[in-house]
Amino acid sequence: MYRKIFGLLLLGGVGIALLAGSIAVASGWKLIAIIAIGLLFCLGLGAHLFSLKGDSGAGEDAKFLYIMAAAVVSAAATWGLREGLDLNPCVASGLVGIAGALVLPGNLAAVAYTASFVAMSSLTVFTGLPMVLCGGIVVGCIYALTFPVYEGIGGKLGTIAAGAVLATTLIFSALGGM
């Protein structure tokens, strides 16, 4: 249960950070709409947190190594298709997502697709393969922590990918850009 609560808080933190960034640059009706979405998001977080009470979390098996392998390989494959074959990032991500859906079981296919989102980042954000691999590792970690949270609800994979890109960029900035 604690892992579910931690995962919920992690996803909530990423969502709130993304909303705060949007609020900072919005004005007029867009600001009002973003604030309304933010309030609904916070209400959803609270409702989901209360629904976790009494859930023992028995039987959870994250298969961490498989999740990490799927994330890193998918991010690298998407980057390779994009850079090596000069494919459009969306096409490369789609091909990796389709391949993952055909070859991997449910949760691992979702991890593969999420990691492919990370490798779609602009070359000005992710400047090379080391950043893409690190992004894949971060996706795997976040997914392993959050996979039972918001299961079946849209937006989770994109939020994980956005958080992974943000975290990877911060890691590499802190390390001096490497």
C-alpha positions in Angstrom: 0.0 0.0 0.0 2.8 2.4 0.8 4.2 1.9 -2.7 0.8 2.9 -4.2 0.6 6.0 -2.0 4.2 6.9 -2.9 3.4 6.4 -6.6 0.3 8.5 -6.3 2.2 11.3 -4.7 4.9 11.0 -7.3 2.5 11.3 -10.2 0.6 14.0 -8.3 3.8 16.0 -7.9 4.6 15.8 -11.6 1.1 16.8 -12.5 1.1 19.7 -10.1 4.5 20.9 -11.4 3.3 20.7 -15.0 0.1 22.6 -14.0 2.1 25.2 -12.1 4.3 25.8 -15.2 1.2 26.2 -17.4 -0.3 28.6 -14.9 2.8 30.7 -14.8 2.6 31.5 -18.5 -1.2 31.6 -19.1 -3.4 34.6 -19.0 -7.1 35.3 -19.5 -9.5 32.5 -20.2 -6.6 30.0 -20.6 -5.6 30.8 -17.0 -9.1 30.2 -15.7 -9.3 26.9 -17.6 -6.0 25.7 -16.3 -6.9 26.6 -12.7 -10.2 24.7 -13.1 -8.4 21.6 -14.5 -5.9 21.9 -11.6 -8.7 21.9 -9.1 -10.3 18.9 -10.7 -6.9 17.2 -10.7 -6.4 17.9 -7.0 -9.9 16.6 -6.2 -9.1 13.4 -8.2 -5.8 12.9 -6.3 -7.6 13.3 -3.0 -10.4 10.9 -4.0 -7.9 8.3 -5.3 -5.8 8.6 -2.1 -8.9 7.9 0.1 -9.8 4.9 -2.2 -6.4 3.4 -1.4 -7.2 3.1 2.4 -7.6 -0.5 3.4 -5.9 -1.8 0.3 -3.1 -4.1 1.5 -1.5 -4.3 -1.9 -1.1 -8.0 -1.6 0.1 -9.8 -4.7 1.9 -6.9 -6.3 4.8 -8.0 -8.3 6.4 -5.2 -10.3 8.9 -7.3 -12.2 11.3 -4.5 -11.9 14.0 -5.9 -14.1 11.6 -6.6 -17.0 10.2 -3.1 -16.7 13.6 -1.5 -16.7 14.7 -3.6 -19.7 11.6 -2.8 -21.7 11.9 0.9 -20.9 15.6 1.2 -21.8 15.4 -0.9 -25.0 12.3 0.9 -26.2 13.8 4.3 -25.7 17.0 3.3 -27.4 15.1 1.7 -30.3 13.0 4.8 -30.9 16.1 7.0 -30.8 17.9 4.5 -33.2 15.0 4.6 -35.6 14.8 8.3 -35.4 18.5 9.0 -35.8 19.8 5.9 -37.7 17.0 5.7 -40.2 16.0 9.3 -40.2 12.4 8.6 -39.3 10.0 11.1 -38.0 9.9 10.9 -34.1 6.2 10.2 -34.1 6.6 7.4 -36.7 9.5 5.9 -34.8 7.6 6.0 -31.5 4.5 4.4 -33.2 6.6 1.6 -34.7 8.2 0.8 -31.3 4.7 1.0 -29.6 3.2 -1.4 -32.2 6.2 -3.8 -31.8 5.9 -3.6 -28.1 2.1 -4.3 -28.2 2.7 -7.3 -30.5 5.6 -8.9 -28.6 5.3 -7.9 -24.9 2.5 -8.6 -22.3 0.2 -5.8 -21.3 2.1 -3.8 -18.6 5.5 -4.2 -20.4 3.9 -3.0 -23.7 2.7 0.1 -21.9 6.2 0.7 -20.5 7.7 0.3 -24.0 5.3 2.8 -25.4 5.9 5.3 -22.6 9.7 5.1 -23.1 9.2 5.6 -26.8 7.5 9.0 -25.9 10.7 10.0 -24.1 12.8 9.4 -27.2 10.6 11.6 -29.2 12.0 14.7 -27.3 13.6 17.4 -29.4 17.3 17.0 -30.1 17.8 20.3 -28.3 16.4 18.7 -25.1 17.9 15.2 -25.4 21.2 15.8 -27.2 22.3 12.2 -27.5 21.9 8.5 -26.7 23.2 8.8 -23.1 20.3 11.2 -22.2 17.8 8.9 -24.0 19.1 5.9 -22.0 18.9 7.8 -18.8 15.3 8.9 -19.7 14.5 5.2 -20.3 15.8 4.3 -16.8 13.8 7.1 -15.3 10.6 5.9 -17.1 11.2 2.4 -15.8 11.6 3.7 -12.2 8.6 5.9 -12.3 6.4 3.2 -14.0 7.5 0.6 -11.5 6.5 2.9 -8.6 3.2 4.0 -10.1 1.9 1.2 -12.2 -1.1 0.4 -9.9 -2.0 4.0 -9.6 -4.7 5.3 -12.0 -4.7 1.9 -13.7 -6.9 2.3 -16.9 -7.2 6.0 -16.7 -5.9 8.1 -19.6 -2.9 10.4 -19.4 -0.7 8.4 -17.1 1.8 7.3 -19.7 2.2 10.8 -21.1 2.6 12.2 -17.5 5.3 9.6 -16.8 7.1 10.5 -20.0 6.9 14.2 -19.3 8.2 13.7 -15.8 11.0 11.5 -17.0 12.1 14.1 -19.6 12.1 16.8 -16.9 14.0 14.6 -14.4 16.6 13.6 -17.0 17.1 17.2 -18.1 17.6 18.2 -14.5 20.0 15.3 -13.8 22.2 16.2 -16.8 22.0 19.9 -16.0 23.2 19.1 -12.5 26.0 17.0 -13.9 27.2 19.8 -16.1 25.5 18.9 -19.3 27.6 15.8 -20.0 
